[in-house]
Amino acid sequence: MLGLVWPLSHVSAGTVLKAHEFAWSNNVGYINFGDLSVNDRLLQGTAWSESRGFIIFNPREGGVFNDGQGNLSGSAWGEQLGWIDFHNVHISVTGRFTGTATGALVGIITFDCPNFCDVQTDWRPTGSTPRTPRSTSPVNSPATLPALTDTSVAGPTVTEVAPLTPALFDVSSSPGSPSGTSRRAVWYAVLAGIFLAATGLIIFLTIQKIRARATTRKRMKTLEASQTQAPASLKKPSA
């Protein structure tokens, strides 16, 4: 009876802090983790890359899990980035993400680089035995990121990063508000529509021209046949 009115286990949950949302990938640039939620068992929600779309943390055949002490494991999924391994990421006692996540396309995601990448949550681990993350290669270190042009703006300024292989018609992966990727996709769709309409008009005019020529030839043949037949009044009388 007590179990019906009081849960047998309590799962604390938290969200990513608004002023601490961005991590850095050496392949795709800044990634926004603002829509991510954390509890004692797993991570839920999505992250967003301006050039590569959504990263899903609870896909059907994967997921990123939490052991309750901030040690993460498992993989997230991006439709344009593939699987991203989070087993080397830890959430500290202050709620700060440390370590790196890795993937074949995304490269190395760093959560606590010196320049403007800092992901923090209001969730707190239940224990105090953090796992020590592995050291990462200094190649393409986020320490070389450009400085912000306007330091008065809260949070990092997202720099323009060229996509690996641009998805021309990737409208489904755009967020709620219009982005550069979705606007480009709309323009490509408009240009494709104009091209198809022009092609259809050319085909229609070509068919009409062919029909007109066929009609003219038929009339010419009829006229020639009528001219070769002499009128009955001009025929020679029989002997």
C-alpha positions in Angstrom: 0.0 0.0 0.0 2.9 2.4 0.8 4.3 1.7 -2.7 1.1 3.0 -4.3 1.4 6.4 -2.6 5.2 6.7 -2.4 7.6 5.6 -5.2 10.0 2.8 -4.3 12.9 4.6 -6.1 13.4 8.2 -6.8 15.0 9.4 -10.1 16.3 13.0 -9.9 16.2 14.9 -13.2 17.8 18.0 -14.4 18.2 20.1 -17.5 21.2 21.9 -19.2 21.7 25.4 -18.0 20.9 28.2 -20.5 24.2 29.9 -20.2 26.1 26.7 -20.5 24.8 24.8 -23.6 27.6 24.6 -26.2 30.2 21.9 -26.8 32.8 21.9 -29.6 33.4 19.3 -32.4 36.6 19.4 -34.4 34.6 18.4 -37.5 31.3 20.3 -37.3 31.9 23.2 -34.9 29.6 24.2 -32.1 26.8 21.8 -30.9 24.0 23.1 -28.7 22.9 20.8 -25.8 20.2 23.1 -24.6 17.3 20.6 -25.2 19.0 17.8 -23.2 17.7 16.4 -19.9 19.6 14.3 -17.4 18.4 11.8 -14.8 19.9 9.1 -12.6 19.6 6.5 -15.4 19.9 8.1 -18.8 20.0 11.2 -21.0 17.0 12.2 -23.0 16.2 14.8 -25.7 18.4 16.2 -28.5 21.4 18.3 -29.3 21.6 20.5 -32.4 24.3 21.1 -34.9 23.8 24.1 -37.2 25.4 22.2 -40.1 24.5 18.6 -39.4 21.1 18.7 -37.7 19.8 16.8 -34.7 21.6 14.3 -32.4 19.1 12.0 -30.6 20.1 10.7 -27.1 17.4 8.0 -26.8 17.3 6.4 -30.3 15.4 3.1 -30.8 18.5 0.9 -30.9 20.9 2.8 -28.6 20.9 5.5 -26.0 23.2 7.3 -23.6 23.0 5.9 -20.0 24.0 7.3 -16.6 25.1 5.1 -13.7 23.8 7.7 -11.1 27.3 8.9 -10.4 27.7 10.9 -13.6 29.6 8.2 -15.5 28.0 8.0 -19.0 27.9 5.1 -21.5 26.3 4.2 -24.7 25.8 6.1 -27.9 23.6 8.9 -29.3 22.5 9.0 -33.0 22.6 11.7 -35.6 21.0 11.2 -39.0 23.9 13.0 -40.7 26.5 12.1 -38.1 25.9 8.4 -37.3 26.7 6.9 -33.9 28.4 9.1 -31.3 30.1 7.2 -28.3 29.7 8.9 -24.9 31.4 6.3 -22.7 34.3 8.7 -22.0 32.1 11.5 -20.8 31.5 12.3 -17.1 29.2 14.7 -15.2 31.0 16.2 -12.2 29.6 16.9 -8.8 29.0 20.5 -9.9 27.0 19.3 -12.9 29.7 20.0 -15.5 30.2 17.7 -18.5 33.9 16.7 -18.8 35.8 14.3 -21.1 35.0 13.8 -24.8 32.5 12.0 -27.0 33.7 10.5 -30.3 32.2 9.5 -33.7 33.4 8.6 -37.2 31.8 11.7 -38.7 31.5 14.1 -35.8 35.1 13.6 -34.7 35.9 14.6 -31.1 33.2 16.5 -29.1 34.8 18.5 -26.2 32.6 19.7 -23.4 35.0 21.8 -21.4 37.5 23.5 -23.8 39.1 26.8 -22.8 37.2 29.0 -25.3 33.5 29.1 -25.0 32.5 25.5 -24.8 31.0 24.6 -21.4 28.1 22.3 -20.9 26.6 22.2 -17.4 23.4 20.8 -15.9 21.5 21.3 -12.6 21.4 17.5 -12.2 23.8 16.2 -9.5 25.3 12.7 -9.2 24.4 10.5 -6.2 27.9 9.4 -5.5 31.4 10.8 -5.5 33.5 8.2 -7.4 34.0 9.8 -10.8 35.7 8.0 -13.6 38.8 9.6 -15.0 38.4 10.4 -18.7 41.0 9.3 -21.1 43.3 12.0 -22.5 42.6 13.1 -26.0 44.8 14.0 -28.9 45.7 17.7 -29.1 45.0 17.7 -32.9 42.4 20.2 -33.8 42.2 21.4 -30.2 39.3 23.8 -29.4 41.8 26.0 -27.7 42.4 27.6 -31.2 38.8 28.8 -31.5 38.4 32.4 -32.5 37.5 34.9 -29.8 34.0 36.3 -29.6 33.4 39.6 -31.3 30.9 40.7 -28.7 31.7 39.6 -25.2 28.6 41.2 -23.7 26.3 38.6 -25.2 25.6 35.7 -22.9 26.7 32.3 -24.2 29.0 31.5 -27.1 28.8 32.9 -30.6 28.3 30.1 -33.1 30.9 30.3 -35.9 30.1 29.3 -39.5 31.4 25.8 -40.1 31.2 24.2 -43.6 29.3 20.9 -43.6 31.1 17.7 -44.6 28.7 16.8 -47.4 25.9 19.3 -47.7 22.3 17.9 -47.6 20.5 20.0 -50.2 16.9 19.0 -49.2 17.3 18.3 -45.5 14.3 20.2 -44.2 13.2 17.6 -41.7 16.3 18.0 -39.5 15.9 21.8 -39.1 14.8 23.1 -35.7 11.5 25.0 -35.0 12.9 28.4 -36.0 14.3 28.9 -39.5 18.0 28.2 -39.9 20.5 28.7 -42.6 20.2 25.1 -43.6 16.4 25.2 -43.9 16.5 28.5 -45.8 18.9 27.0 -48.3 16.7 23.9 -48.7 13.7 26.1 -49.5 15.6 28.0 -52.1 16.8 24.8 -53.7 13.3 23.5 -53.8 12.1 26.8 -55.4 14.8 26.6 -58.1 14.0 22.9 -58.7 10.3 23.8 -59.2 11.2 26.5 -61.7 13.5 24.2 -63.6 10.7 21.5 -63.8 8.1 24.0 -64.9 10.5 25.3 -67.7 11.2 21.8 -68.8 7.5 21.0 -69.0 6.8 24.1 -71.0 9.6 23.3 -73.5 8.3 19.7 -73.9 4.7 21.0 -74.5 5.8 23.5 -77.1 7.9 20.9 -78.9 4.9 18.5 -79.1 2.7 21.3 -80.4 5.2 22.1 -83.1 5.5 18.4 -84.1 1.7 18.2 -84.4 1.5 21.4 -86.5 4.1 20.0 -88.9 2.3 16.7 -89.2 -1.0 18.6 -90.0 0.7 20.7 -92.6 2.2 17.7 -94.3 -1.1 15.9 -94.4 -2.8 18.9 -96.0 0.0 19.2 -98.6 -0.4 15.5 -99.6 -4.2 16.0 -99.9 -3.7 19.0 -102.2 -1.1 17.2 -104.4 -3.5 14.3 -104.8 -6.4 16.5 -105.8 -4.2 18.3 -108.4 -3.1 15.0 -110.1 -6.7 13.9 -110.8 -8.2 15.7 -114.0 -11.8 16.8 -113.9 -14.4 14.5 -115.6 -15.2 17.2 -118.3 -11.6 17.1 -119.6 -11.3 13.4 -120.1 -11.1 12.1 -123.7 -14.2 10.4 -125.0 -14.0 6.8 -125.7 -13.7 5.6 -129.4 
